[in-house]
C-alpha cells in the first residue's frame, strides 16, 4: 500500500486510458501515507483521464503530523495531460517541472480527505516550475484550494503562462496559508 524512499526516474509514460475506470488514467500515482519518494526526469504525454492527474501524490504522513520526508517531484516534462498536470495534497516539493498543454489545471494543490485519517493539506513547496498553456477555456495554471488548518505552502519563482478566454494564471483563496514570491504570471 505504501511506497517509501523509492525513485521513479527516466520513464516515458504515454497514452494512458482517457476513461477513468478502476483508478486508471494516472501517469504516476503515489498513494497517501507514502513518503520520501523522488519522481524525477520522467516524460509523460497524453496521460490522465478526465478526473485524474499526470502525476499525483497525496499525503506523506498518516497521522496529520508534519513530516520532513517529503515526496519530491522534479524535472518532469508533462505534455497534453487531459486533466491536471500535477496534483499534491500534503508533504511534497514540486520543482523544476515543465507542463505544456494541460487540460484543466497545470498544478493543483488541494486537500485530501481520507475519512478515517482526516483531512491532509499543507507542507507544500512549489518552485521553479513552468506551466505553459492550459487548453480548457476556464483553465488555471496554478490552483490552490482553501482549507481550514492548511499550513506552510510556499510558491516561488514559477512561470505561469496561461492566456485566452477566462483562463487564470493563479487561482486561490484570500489569505492563503503561506508565502508567494517572484512568480511571473500571464493570464
C-alpha positions as CSV (number, residue, x, y, z in Angstrom):
1,X,0.0,0.0,0.0
2,X,2.8,2.4,0.8
3,X,5.9,3.3,-1.2
4,X,8.8,4.8,0.9
5,X,12.1,6.1,-0.3
6,X,11.6,5.0,-3.8
7,X,12.9,6.6,-7.0
8,X,10.7,6.8,-10.1
9,X,13.0,8.2,-12.8
10,X,13.7,8.5,-16.5
11,X,10.5,6.9,-17.7
12,X,8.5,7.6,-20.9
13,X,4.8,7.2,-20.0
14,X,2.3,7.9,-22.7
15,X,-1.3,7.4,-23.9
16,X,-2.9,6.3,-20.6
17,X,-6.6,5.4,-20.9
18,X,-8.7,8.5,-21.3
19,X,-11.6,7.0,-19.3
20,X,-11.4,6.8,-15.5
21,X,-12.1,3.1,-14.8
22,X,-10.9,1.4,-11.7
23,X,-8.3,4.1,-10.9
24,X,-6.7,4.1,-14.4
25,X,-5.7,7.2,-16.2
26,X,-2.9,8.4,-13.9
27,X,0.6,8.6,-15.3
28,X,2.2,8.2,-11.9
29,X,0.3,7.9,-8.7
30,X,1.8,7.7,-5.2
31,X,-0.8,6.7,-2.6
32,X,-1.4,8.5,0.6
33,X,0.9,7.6,3.5
34,X,3.9,7.2,1.2
35,X,6.9,9.4,1.9
36,X,10.4,10.2,0.8
37,X,9.8,9.3,-2.8
38,X,11.6,11.0,-5.7
39,X,9.8,11.3,-9.0
40,X,12.2,12.9,-11.5
41,X,13.3,13.2,-15.1
42,X,10.1,11.5,-16.5
43,X,8.3,12.4,-19.7
44,X,4.5,12.0,-19.6
45,X,2.4,12.5,-22.8
46,X,-1.3,12.1,-23.2
47,X,-1.9,10.9,-19.7
48,X,-4.6,11.5,-17.0
49,X,-8.2,10.6,-17.5
50,X,-11.0,13.1,-17.2
51,X,-10.6,13.4,-13.4
52,X,-7.0,12.3,-13.0
53,X,-3.6,13.9,-12.9
54,X,-0.4,13.0,-14.9
55,X,1.4,12.9,-11.6
56,X,-0.5,12.6,-8.3
57,X,1.0,12.5,-4.8
58,X,-1.4,12.6,-1.8
59,X,-0.1,12.9,1.7
60,X,3.2,11.9,3.3
61,X,2.0,11.4,6.9
62,X,-0.7,9.1,8.2
63,X,-1.5,11.0,11.5
64,X,-1.8,14.7,10.4
65,X,1.7,15.3,11.8
66,X,4.4,17.3,10.0
67,X,6.9,15.1,8.3
68,X,10.3,16.0,6.8
69,X,10.2,13.0,4.5
70,X,8.6,14.8,1.6
71,X,7.8,13.4,-1.7
72,X,9.8,15.2,-4.4
73,X,8.7,15.9,-8.0
74,X,11.4,17.4,-10.1
75,X,12.5,17.9,-13.7
76,X,9.5,16.1,-15.2
77,X,8.0,17.0,-18.6
78,X,4.3,16.7,-18.9
79,X,2.6,17.3,-22.2
80,X,-1.1,17.1,-23.0
81,X,-2.3,15.9,-19.7
82,X,-6.1,15.5,-20.1
83,X,-6.9,17.0,-16.7
84,X,-4.4,18.2,-14.1
85,X,-0.7,18.1,-14.8
86,X,0.4,17.7,-11.2
87,X,-1.8,17.2,-8.1
88,X,-0.5,17.3,-4.5
89,X,-2.1,17.5,-1.1
90,X,0.5,17.4,1.6
91,X,4.2,16.9,2.2
92,X,5.6,17.5,-1.3
93,X,8.3,19.6,-3.0
94,X,7.4,20.3,-6.7
95,X,10.4,21.9,-8.5
96,X,11.8,22.5,-12.0
97,X,8.9,20.8,-13.9
98,X,7.7,21.8,-17.3
99,X,4.0,21.4,-18.0
100,X,2.7,22.1,-21.5
101,X,-0.9,21.9,-22.7
102,X,-2.6,20.6,-19.6
103,X,-6.4,20.1,-19.9
104,X,-7.8,21.9,-16.9
105,X,-5.1,22.8,-14.4
106,X,-1.3,22.8,-14.6
107,X,-0.5,22.3,-10.9
108,X,-3.3,21.7,-8.4
109,X,-2.8,21.9,-4.6
110,X,-5.9,20.6,-2.8
111,X,-6.8,18.9,0.5
112,X,-7.2,15.2,0.6
113,X,-10.0,13.9,2.8
114,X,-9.2,10.3,3.8
115,X,-12.2,9.7,6.0
116,X,-10.5,7.7,8.8
117,X,-7.2,9.6,8.9
118,X,-8.6,13.1,8.4
119,X,-8.0,15.9,6.0
120,X,-4.4,16.5,4.8
121,X,-3.3,19.8,3.2
122,X,-0.1,21.7,3.5
123,X,3.7,21.4,3.8
124,X,4.0,22.1,0.1
125,X,6.8,23.9,-1.8
126,X,6.2,24.7,-5.4
127,X,9.2,26.4,-7.1
128,X,10.9,27.0,-10.4
129,X,8.2,25.3,-12.5
130,X,6.9,26.4,-15.9
131,X,3.2,26.0,-16.9
132,X,2.6,26.9,-20.5
133,X,-1.0,26.9,-21.9
134,X,-4.0,25.2,-20.3
135,X,-6.4,24.1,-23.0
136,X,-9.7,24.3,-21.2
137,X,-11.4,27.7,-21.7
138,X,-11.7,28.1,-17.9
139,X,-8.3,26.5,-17.2
140,X,-5.9,27.5,-14.4
141,X,-2.1,27.5,-14.4
142,X,-1.8,27.0,-10.6
143,X,-4.7,26.2,-8.4
144,X,-4.7,26.5,-4.6
145,X,-7.7,25.3,-2.6
146,X,-8.7,26.9,0.6
147,X,-8.9,24.7,3.6
148,X,-9.0,25.2,7.3
149,X,-5.9,24.0,9.0
150,X,-3.7,24.2,5.9
151,X,-0.1,25.2,6.6
152,X,3.2,26.1,5.1
153,X,2.6,26.5,1.4
154,X,5.4,28.2,-0.5
155,X,5.2,29.4,-4.1
156,X,8.3,30.8,-5.6
157,X,10.0,31.5,-9.0
158,X,7.2,29.9,-11.1
159,X,6.5,30.9,-14.6
160,X,2.7,30.6,-15.4
161,X,1.8,31.5,-19.0
162,X,-1.9,31.0,-19.4
163,X,-4.0,33.2,-21.7
164,X,-7.3,33.4,-23.6
165,X,-10.9,33.0,-22.6
166,X,-11.4,33.1,-18.9
167,X,-8.2,31.3,-18.1
168,X,-6.2,32.3,-15.0
169,X,-2.6,32.0,-14.2
170,X,-3.3,31.5,-10.5
171,X,-6.5,30.9,-8.5
172,X,-6.5,30.6,-4.8
173,X,-8.3,31.7,-1.6
174,X,-7.9,35.0,0.1
175,X,-5.3,34.8,2.9
176,X,-3.8,31.5,1.8
177,X,-1.6,29.9,4.5
178,X,1.9,30.5,3.1
179,X,4.2,32.7,1.1
180,X,4.4,33.6,-2.6
181,X,7.4,35.4,-4.1
182,X,8.8,36.2,-7.5
183,X,6.3,34.3,-9.6
184,X,5.7,35.5,-13.1
185,X,2.1,35.2,-14.2
186,X,0.5,36.0,-17.6
187,X,-3.2,35.4,-17.9
